[in-house]
Amino acid sequence: MAGCFIGMRQSQLFTKTLKNISAEETSKNAQLLTRGGFIYKNSAGVYSYLPLGFRVIEKINKIIREEINAVGGVEIFMPALVDKKYLEATGRFGLQVAYNVITKDDIDDAKKASFSLGWTHEEVLTAIASKYISSYKDLPVALYQIQTKFRNEERAKSGLLRGREFLMKDLYSFHVSEKDLFDYYEKVKLAYLRIFNRCDLYPLYTIAGGGEFTMTNTNEFQIVSEVGEDTVLYCDKCRYSENSEISKLKEGDKCLKCGGKILKENAIEVGNIFPLGTKYSTAFDLEFADEQGNKKSVVMGSYGIGISRLMGTVVEIHSDDSGIIWPKEIAPFSAHLIYLSSKDSKIKTQSDEIYKVLQKSGIEVLYDDRDNVSFAEKLKDADLIGIPVRIVLSERTVSRASVELKERNKSDIALCSIKSLVNSLKTLV
């Protein structure tokens, strides 16, 4: 994980903050993440994750692994290059959403593409599972991966919210019955809510439409935001929610469940869960023998979280005019150490010593040790980057054996003695 190194000097960060970026980047998350040096736009809907951005991604991945492992998920890693034989088994090869890949042998005929860049992995994993599941004793099992996905988006836009290449956690579960599936479905729902809450997001658990490969309606985790592409109708009291695509609720009506008021808002989908039933297992002859020896199709579920989209959503929700305000658990660092350049060498010496102490104490710290940057610019960069706690040293603070502490999401600035700094930080981060 990114925390394998505790501290970093800003002079060695590789990236720099930017004052201006392309006018094409109109979304808040793309603007702030690009200006802050978290991401680099390679092409429409395709981004590189730079040192700060990759640390955030790894923090999110850590949360996901902890919560999915806790509900019995086992991590694997599947190929991004998917042979067409898997998708052809379910009639999903050649869909518009896919990027199909032409091999050297097929170069003269584009219609003979042999592979697809992985946009989904239900088929691949069902084929794998058919080699290892044969008895009720092998079930249930839940397998997940964290991997890059590819979607042929005609309108890649909104920064990390709608991309052509993106990071995703996809989990697949296998069961002996629908009851067992929905028991696990509920566990994953709660795990997802914990994941999002740890990222300081509080989604609406939303009923959405099913599809050809689902057995009932599906469920989405929607974050209310004016930039969201989905529209949800939900109760302001009990938070019952439906996607407008299938909803019969009306804005302003009373909720039939609790009497609250129905609201209508745009929202960003950050996760979804699907009861797949037996459609994939039937396509790949995935069967098990029950206790009486009878052959039955395995019942499946699918559960996704868009990791890069989640990162972009956090920025849309947690930011202000000055920059990003990272939630503590996924911030690239916990503290941002800054010193005001001075003719008095004691300031720099004291700042260097604090940097070492914080690292030894296990506090992740970004140290702005740049001498060729004004103090005002350092403070602006700190607000843009959005690390939860800022520590400032100056002649005034050092003369009082103190530092200034400021939380990014608050306006108050407090003096803290250098001796008590570590303990004070541990209560904040």
N, C-alpha and C positions, 0 to 999 in steps of 0.2 A: 504494500500500500504506500501511498505518497508520504506518509508519516515516518518512513524508514529513515529519513534524515530530518532532524528537529528544526534546524535553522538554515537560513539562506541570507547571504548578503545581497542587497538589491543591486549593487554594482556588478554582480555576477549573474544576474537573473536572465540575461540574454535578450529579453524583450524590454521595450520601453513603452510608457504610456503615450498615447497620441492625442493631440488636440483636435485634429480634423480627420474624418474618414469619408469614404465615398458617400455621396448623396443618395445612392441606391439603397443603402442600409437604413431603412426607415423605422424598423422595429426597435423598441427600447433595448431588448436583450442583445441584439446584434450590435447596436451602437456601443453600449457600455462594455460588453465583453471584448469587442474589438479595440476600443480605446484603452481599456485597462490591460491589454496584452494577454488576455485569456485564450482567444481564438484567432485564427487567421482564415479568411475566406479564400479558398482555392478556386472555386467556381460556384455557380448558382446551386445552393443546397448542399455544398460540400465544404467542410471546414476541417482545419487542423487544430488540435488542442495543444496549446503552448504550455510552458511549465506551470503557470498558475492554474490554467484551465484543467490540465491533466490531474493536478492535485485535487481539484474539486470533484472531477469525475471519479477518481479513486476513493474519495471519501463517500460519495454516494454508493459506489459499488460495495464498499465495506458494510454500510448499513443494510443494503439489500442482501448480501451474503449472510449476515447475522440473522436477519429476520426470516429469510427463506430456509436457511439451515435449521432454524428453530421449529419449523413446521414439517421437517422431514425431507426437505429438498436436498438432492445430491447433485453437485455441479459436474458438468461435462463440457465438452467443446466440440462442435460439429463443423463441417466444412462450409465455407462461404460459397463454394462452387458446387451447385446442385445439379446432378445428372437429370436430364429430362425424364428419364424413366420413372422417377419418383413422382414428379408433378403430373405426368401423363396418367398415372394410375387413378388420380382423382379429377382429371380434366382441368387441371390448373396450369398446365404449361402453355406459354404463349399469351397469357393474360397481359393486358395493357400495363399493369402495375410492374411487370417484371422487366429486368434487363437480361435479354438472352445473349448468350455468348457463342460466337461462331469459331469452331476450331479450324486448324489448317486444312483438314480434309474436306471441310464444308465451305471453304472460302468462296467458291464459285456459286453457291446457292444459299442465300441468307435464310431461306425458309427451313434449312436443314440444321439450324442451330442445335447443338448437342447439350448445352448446359444453360443454366440460369444463375445469375448472381443471387445468393440467398435472400429472399424477401420474407420467407417464412420457413419453418422447419418441422411442421406437423408430419409431413410425409416421410422425411428422412428419419426422424426418431421412431415413428411407428414401424418402419422397416427394420430398424435396429432392434426395437423391443420384441419383434416377432421371433428373433433368434434366442431370446433369453427368458421370455415369459411363456409358460406352457401349463402351469397349474395355479389353482387358487392360492397355493402356498407362496407363490411369487408376487402376490399382490397384497396391498396396494404398493405402488412405487411412484415417486415424483422426481423428475430429472429437469435440471435447468442449465442454461448457459448465459453468459454475458458476451455479446458478439456484435460486430458490425452488420447492419442490415442495409439492403439496397432497394429503393423504390423508384420507379420511373414516374416521378412527379412532373406533371406538365407545368405546374405553377409552383416551383420551389420558392418559398417566401417566408417572411417573419423570422428570419434568423434560424435559430435552432428548433423552432416550433414546427416547421414543415421542410424537411430536408430530403435529399435524394440518397444520401448516405448518413446513417445515424447509428448510435449505440442503443442496444436494447437488451433487456433481460427477458428471456422467454422460458417459461416453466410449463411442463407438460406432466399430467398425472394420469395414472392407469389404475382402474378399479374393477371389482367383481360385480358391482351393481350401481344403479343410479343413486340409491340411498348413500352408498359409500362415497360416490363422487360428490354429492351435495354436502355431505358432512365435511369433506376436505375443502370444498369450495368456500364454506364459511370460515374455515381456518385461514385460508389464503386471503380472504377479504379482510380479516382482522390484521393479518401480517402486513397487508398493503397499507392499511390505515396507519399502522405503527411506522412504516417506512416513510410515508408522506408527512406524518406529524413530526418525525425526527428531522425532517427537512423544513420544518415550520410551515407546512402547507396543510390545509384542512379541507379535503375534497368532499364533494357531494357524491354519495354512492348512488349512481344513476341507472335506472332501467333503460336499456337501449334495444334496438331491433336485433333479431337473430339473423341468420343467413342460411344458405344452402348447407353449410357444414356445421351448423349448431342445432341442438335439440330443442332449445327454448329461446326465450329472450336472453340477451347477454347483459353484462353490467359494466359500466364505465365509472372511472374516478375522475370527476370534473372539478376543475378549479375556476371559480367565477372570476372572470377578467374581461374587460372591454375589448381586448385584442383576440379573444377566443373565437375560433371558427365555428364551434358548435353553439347551439342554443338549448338551454335547459329551462324547464319549468319546475319550481321546487317550493316547498313550504318553508316560510320564514321561521317556523316554530319547531317542527319535528324534522325538518330537512329531507323529507321524502322528495325524491327527484326523478324526473323522466326526461329523456331526450325528446326535443320537439318533433323529431322525425316520426316518432311513434305515439307521442303524447296526445291525450284527449283532455288534458287539463287546460284551464283558461286563466290567463293572467287576471289577478284581482279577485278570483273566486275563493271560497273557503275550502281549506283542506278537508277532505272527507275523513281523514284519519284522526286529526286533532283539532280542527277548527281554525288553524292558523291561516295566514294569507298566502295565496299562490303568487310567486314572483317569477318574472321572466328575465333571464340574463344570458349574455354571451359567456362561454366557458372554454377552458383549455383541457382537453383530455390528456391525462398524464399516465393512465393505466387502464387496462380492461381485463375482464375474465370471461371465458367462454365455456359453457358446458357442451362439449363436442358430441357426446353420445358414442355411437358405434360406427359412424360413417367412415372414419379413417381406418379403424381396425378391420372393418369389413373389406375395405379396398386392399388391405395388405394381409388378409387372412390371419389377423392377430387374435388368436383364441386361447382360452384356458379351459382346463378340465375342472369342473366343480367337485365337491366332495363325493358325489355319486358317479363321477367319471363322465358326466355329460359335457359336451363341448359348447362353449358360449363365447360370444364376442366380448372383448375387453371394452369397458366403458371409459371414455377419456375426457379430460378437461385441459384447457389451454389458458395461460395467464401471462400477460405482457406488461412491461413497464418500459417506456421510452426514456432511457437514462439521459441522453443529451437534451431531449425535450424537457425533461424534469429540471435540468440545470437552467435552461432558458426560461422556464416558467418561474423558477425561484427569483430570477433577476427581474422579470416583469412585475412580480408581486412585491419583492423586497428591494426597493431602490427609491432614490429621491433625485432631486435636481443635481446633486453633487456626484452621484455615483451609486454603486451597489452597496447593499447592506446584507452581508452574508449571514445566514443562520449559523450558530456556533458549530454544529456538528459537521457541516460541509464546507466551512471556510477554508481557503487554502492554507492559512496560518491562523493561530489563535490571537497573536499579538503583533503589532507593527511598531517597531522601535525606531525612533527618529531623534536625531540630535541637531541642534542649531549650531551651525559652524561658527567658530569663535577663534580669536587669536590666542585664547587661553587653551593650551593643549590638554588641560585637565578634563575638559568637556568630552573630547574624543576618547581619552583614556578611560574615563568613567563609563562612557557608552559602550566601549569594547568589552569592559569587564561585566557589565550588566548582560550583554549579549551572551557571554560565556556562561554566566550563572543561570540564565533562563534555559539555555540548552541542557545544562546539567540537571536542571529541575524537571525536565520533560515537557517544557512549554514550547510549542511550535512557534517560532518567531521569524518574521521577515525584518531584517535589519537594514534600514535606509542609511547606508554608510557613504552615500555620494557626497563628495566635497564640492563638485562643480554645479550644484543645483541649489537654488535659493530655498530658504525655509518656507516661504509661501507656496512655492511649487511642490515641495515635499508634502505639505499639508493637503494640497489639492489632489496630489497623487494618492495619498492615503484615503481620502474620501472616495475617490473613484474606484480604487481597488476594493475597498469595503471590508477590510479585516475587522473582526469584532471589537478589539481594544487597541487604542493608540497610546503609546508611551512616548513622552517628549522630555528630552533633557535640554537645558539651557543654562546660561551662567546663573540666572536667578534660581533655578531649581537646585543646581549643584551646590550653590552657596548655602542652601538650606538642607543639604543631604537628602534631597527629594526628587521626585519626577512628577510630571503631570500625567494623569490618567483620564482618558475620555473613551466612553463606549460609543461605537459608531452610530447606534440607534438612539442616542441621547445627546442633549446639548450641554449638560453639566460637565465641568472640568474640575477634577479634584487633585489636590496635592497628596502624594503618598510617599512615605519615607522609603528610601532605597532598601533599608533593612527589612521592611515588611512587604516589599514589592511582590515577591514570589507568592506569599500567602494571599495577598490581595488579588492577584491575578487568578489564582486557583478558585477563588469564589466567583469570579466573573466568567471564566471560560470552561 
